[in-house]
């Protein structure tokens, strides 16, 4: 697999420091998400530095995927604020300095900084691979089609699918479709890449190839990654920080060597004993 750095868009300036004094690109500030009486995220606070690779682990139903969906503005926060690059993600400022929920135009702009790869591949079945990758850069970013196609060819080479440019999704294996989905997310030049259990729909023999690709992207680019996974070896290898979630809160956070070899919280130890 190619190891040349992918020409992702560089960030011009650092984000303002958050309350914890870190260079936070993403910050959850007492974020609550509830569905009726069911609280999924409970005054959640955490931050991700620019260029950092963070993995969220924990039992199903602990709120991990909800975090990614909030960042993609596919869901709305019930309370609190998510900050991205020093600006509120799903809110706008009012004349008196307060915040109010943002309209769709603001949300569309906010999404341009963030790319997401889902559990299901979600490719357009009627489009060939090349068009699947170029459609959003052209229609959403206004990119010149020739530039978009050149970018798509680079990305297909990166993910090992240069020979599948004219294939339809139905002609690809699950692993190949997920690689196209990864290329499609990167084609938008996001500052933040969200990965939601990207191998869960794959046959076991295809998992390693997709994880190797993501590890290469993490190693050779400066993109910020926020990953939800049950692949603990991948979490250990790719992450600079691991967050253990339970009942909508972070119960423990730290570098992977600490979380996986010397966890302090009983809930973390119980979870790891069950999955390792």
C-alpha positions as CSV (number, residue, x, y, z in Angstrom):
1,X,0.0,0.0,0.0
2,X,1.2,3.5,-0.8
3,X,2.8,5.4,2.0
4,X,3.1,8.8,0.4
5,X,1.2,11.5,2.4
6,X,-2.2,12.2,1.1
7,X,-2.6,15.8,0.0
8,X,-5.3,16.8,2.5
9,X,-6.1,20.4,3.1
10,X,-4.0,21.9,5.8
11,X,-5.4,24.1,8.5
12,X,-4.3,27.7,8.4
13,X,-4.6,28.6,12.1
14,X,-4.9,26.9,15.4
15,X,-8.3,26.8,17.2
16,X,-8.8,28.9,20.3
17,X,-7.9,27.2,23.5
18,X,-10.8,25.5,25.3
19,X,-11.6,25.7,29.0
20,X,-9.2,22.9,29.7
21,X,-6.3,24.8,28.1
22,X,-5.8,22.4,25.1
23,X,-5.8,23.2,21.4
24,X,-9.2,21.8,20.8
25,X,-10.6,21.4,17.3
26,X,-13.7,19.6,18.8
27,X,-15.1,20.3,22.2
28,X,-18.3,19.0,23.7
29,X,-19.5,21.4,26.4
30,X,-22.0,19.8,28.8
31,X,-23.8,18.2,25.9
32,X,-27.1,16.4,26.6
33,X,-29.0,14.2,24.1
34,X,-32.3,12.8,25.1
35,X,-35.1,11.0,23.3
36,X,-38.2,11.7,25.4
37,X,-37.3,10.6,28.9
38,X,-34.3,8.5,27.8
39,X,-31.0,10.4,28.3
40,X,-28.3,9.1,25.8
41,X,-25.6,11.7,26.6
42,X,-25.5,13.1,30.1
43,X,-23.8,16.5,30.2
44,X,-20.9,15.2,28.2
45,X,-17.6,17.1,28.3
46,X,-14.6,16.1,26.2
47,X,-12.3,17.6,23.6
48,X,-10.2,16.4,20.6
49,X,-7.0,18.3,19.6
50,X,-6.3,19.2,16.0
51,X,-4.6,16.2,14.3
52,X,-5.4,13.9,17.2
53,X,-6.7,10.3,16.7
54,X,-9.3,9.5,19.3
55,X,-11.2,6.2,19.7
56,X,-14.4,5.8,21.6
57,X,-15.0,2.4,23.2
58,X,-17.7,1.0,25.5
59,X,-20.8,-1.2,25.4
60,X,-23.5,-0.9,22.8
61,X,-26.0,1.9,23.8
62,X,-23.4,4.0,25.7
63,X,-23.8,6.9,23.3
64,X,-20.8,6.5,21.1
65,X,-22.5,6.6,17.7
66,X,-24.8,9.4,18.9
67,X,-21.7,11.6,19.4
68,X,-20.7,11.1,15.7
69,X,-24.2,11.8,14.5
70,X,-24.3,15.0,16.5
71,X,-21.0,16.1,14.9
72,X,-22.4,15.4,11.5
73,X,-25.6,17.4,12.5
74,X,-27.7,14.3,11.7
75,X,-29.1,14.8,15.2
76,X,-29.6,17.9,17.3
77,X,-28.3,18.4,20.8
78,X,-30.9,18.6,23.5
79,X,-28.7,20.9,25.7
80,X,-25.2,22.2,25.8
81,X,-22.9,23.2,22.8
82,X,-20.6,21.4,20.5
83,X,-17.7,23.6,19.4
84,X,-15.7,23.0,16.2
85,X,-12.6,25.1,15.4
86,X,-13.7,27.6,18.0
87,X,-17.2,28.1,16.6
88,X,-20.5,26.6,17.7
89,X,-21.4,23.7,15.4
90,X,-25.2,23.6,15.5
91,X,-25.8,27.1,17.1
92,X,-25.4,30.7,15.9
93,X,-24.7,33.7,18.1
94,X,-27.5,36.2,18.9
95,X,-27.0,40.0,19.0
96,X,-26.8,39.8,22.8
97,X,-24.0,37.3,22.7
98,X,-26.1,34.2,23.4
99,X,-26.6,31.2,21.3
100,X,-29.7,29.9,19.4
101,X,-30.2,26.8,17.2
102,X,-28.8,27.3,13.7
103,X,-30.7,27.0,10.5
104,X,-30.0,24.5,7.7
105,X,-27.8,26.9,5.8
106,X,-25.4,27.2,8.7
107,X,-25.5,23.4,9.2
108,X,-24.6,22.8,5.6
109,X,-21.5,25.0,5.9
110,X,-20.6,23.3,9.2
111,X,-20.7,19.8,7.6
112,X,-18.0,20.8,5.1
113,X,-15.4,20.4,7.8
114,X,-16.5,16.9,8.7
115,X,-16.5,13.6,6.9
116,X,-18.1,10.4,8.1
117,X,-17.8,6.8,7.1
118,X,-20.8,4.8,8.2
119,X,-21.3,1.1,9.2
120,X,-23.2,0.7,5.9
121,X,-21.5,1.8,2.8
122,X,-24.3,4.1,1.6
123,X,-23.0,4.3,-2.0
124,X,-25.2,5.5,-4.8
125,X,-26.1,2.2,-6.6
126,X,-26.9,3.9,-9.9
127,X,-23.5,5.7,-10.0
128,X,-20.2,4.3,-11.0
129,X,-17.3,4.5,-8.5
130,X,-15.8,7.6,-10.0
131,X,-19.1,9.5,-9.8
132,X,-19.8,8.3,-6.2
133,X,-16.6,10.1,-5.2
134,X,-16.9,13.2,-7.3
135,X,-20.6,14.0,-6.8
136,X,-20.3,15.8,-3.4
137,X,-17.1,17.8,-4.1
138,X,-18.7,19.1,-7.3
139,X,-22.3,19.8,-6.0
140,X,-21.5,20.7,-2.4
141,X,-18.0,22.3,-2.6
142,X,-18.4,23.7,-6.1
143,X,-15.1,22.0,-7.1
144,X,-14.3,21.9,-10.8
145,X,-15.2,18.5,-12.2
146,X,-11.7,17.9,-13.7
147,X,-10.1,18.7,-10.3
148,X,-12.7,16.4,-8.6
149,X,-12.0,13.6,-11.0
150,X,-8.2,14.0,-10.6
151,X,-8.6,13.9,-6.8
152,X,-10.9,10.8,-7.0
153,X,-8.3,9.0,-9.1
154,X,-5.6,9.8,-6.5
155,X,-7.8,8.5,-3.7
156,X,-8.8,5.3,-5.5
157,X,-5.1,4.6,-6.0
158,X,-4.6,5.2,-2.3
159,X,-7.3,2.8,-1.3
160,X,-6.2,0.2,-3.8
161,X,-9.1,0.4,-6.3
162,X,-7.6,2.3,-9.2
163,X,-8.9,-0.5,-11.5
164,X,-12.5,-0.2,-10.3
165,X,-13.1,3.4,-11.4
166,X,-15.9,2.4,-13.8
167,X,-17.5,-0.3,-11.7
168,X,-20.9,0.0,-10.1
169,X,-21.2,-0.7,-6.3
170,X,-23.0,-4.0,-7.0
171,X,-19.9,-5.2,-8.8
172,X,-17.7,-4.7,-5.7
173,X,-17.2,-6.8,-2.6
174,X,-18.2,-5.3,0.8
175,X,-14.6,-4.5,1.6
176,X,-14.2,-2.7,-1.7
177,X,-17.4,-0.7,-1.2
178,X,-16.2,0.4,2.2
179,X,-12.9,1.5,0.6
180,X,-14.9,3.6,-1.9
181,X,-16.8,5.1,1.0
182,X,-13.6,6.1,2.7
183,X,-12.3,7.7,-0.5
184,X,-15.6,9.5,-0.9
185,X,-15.3,11.0,2.6
186,X,-11.7,12.1,2.0
187,X,-12.6,13.6,-1.3
188,X,-14.4,16.4,0.6
189,X,-11.1,17.4,2.2
190,X,-12.5,17.2,5.8
191,X,-10.6,18.5,8.8
192,X,-12.3,15.8,10.9
193,X,-13.0,12.2,9.8
194,X,-15.6,10.2,11.8
195,X,-15.5,6.4,11.6
196,X,-18.6,4.6,12.9
197,X,-17.9,0.8,13.2
198,X,-16.7,0.8,9.7
199,X,-15.9,-2.9,9.7
200,X,-19.0,-4.2,11.4
201,X,-20.8,-5.0,8.1
202,X,-17.8,-6.8,6.6
203,X,-17.0,-10.4,6.4
204,X,-14.2,-11.3,8.8
205,X,-11.7,-11.9,6.1
206,X,-12.2,-8.3,4.8
207,X,-11.8,-6.5,8.1
208,X,-8.0,-6.5,8.2
209,X,-7.6,-4.8,4.8
210,X,-9.9,-1.9,5.7
211,X,-8.3,-1.4,9.1
212,X,-4.8,-1.4,7.5
213,X,-6.0,1.3,5.1
214,X,-7.3,3.5,8.0
215,X,-4.1,3.0,9.9
216,X,-2.1,4.2,6.8
217,X,-4.4,7.3,6.6
218,X,-3.8,8.0,10.3
219,X,-0.1,7.6,9.9
220,X,0.4,9.6,6.7
221,X,-2.0,12.6,7.0
222,X,-2.7,15.3,9.6
223,X,-6.4,14.6,9.6
224,X,-8.2,14.5,12.9
225,X,-9.9,11.2,13.5
226,X,-12.7,10.3,15.9
227,X,-13.5,6.5,15.7
228,X,-16.1,4.3,17.2
229,X,-15.0,0.6,17.1
230,X,-15.1,-2.7,18.8
231,X,-11.8,-3.7,17.1
232,X,-9.6,-3.2,20.2
233,X,-6.3,-4.0,18.5
234,X,-7.1,-1.2,15.9
235,X,-8.0,1.2,18.7
236,X,-4.7,0.4,20.4
237,X,-2.7,0.9,17.3
238,X,-4.2,4.0,15.7
239,X,-5.2,6.1,18.8
240,X,-3.4,8.8,20.7
241,X,-6.3,8.8,23.2
242,X,-9.0,6.3,24.1
243,X,-12.3,7.3,25.8
244,X,-14.3,4.7,27.7
245,X,-18.0,5.4,27.6
246,X,-20.8,4.1,29.8
247,X,-24.3,5.5,30.1
248,X,-23.6,8.6,28.1
249,X,-20.5,9.7,30.0
250,X,-16.8,9.3,29.8
251,X,-15.8,7.0,32.7
252,X,-12.1,6.9,31.8
253,X,-9.7,8.5,29.3
254,X,-6.1,8.1,28.5
255,X,-3.5,6.9,26.1
256,X,-4.1,3.4,24.7
257,X,-1.3,1.8,26.6
258,X,-2.8,2.9,29.9
259,X,-6.4,2.1,29.0
260,X,-5.7,-1.4,27.7
261,X,-3.0,-2.5,30.1
262,X,-3.7,-0.6,33.4
263,X,-7.3,0.7,33.4
264,X,-8.3,2.4,36.6
265,X,-12.0,2.3,36.5
266,X,-13.8,-1.0,37.3
267,X,-16.3,-0.5,34.4
268,X,-13.4,-0.2,32.0
269,X,-11.8,-3.4,33.3
270,X,-15.1,-5.3,33.1
271,X,-15.7,-4.1,29.5
272,X,-12.2,-5.0,28.4
273,X,-12.3,-8.4,30.0
274,X,-15.5,-9.1,28.1
275,X,-14.2,-8.1,24.7
276,X,-10.5,-9.0,24.7
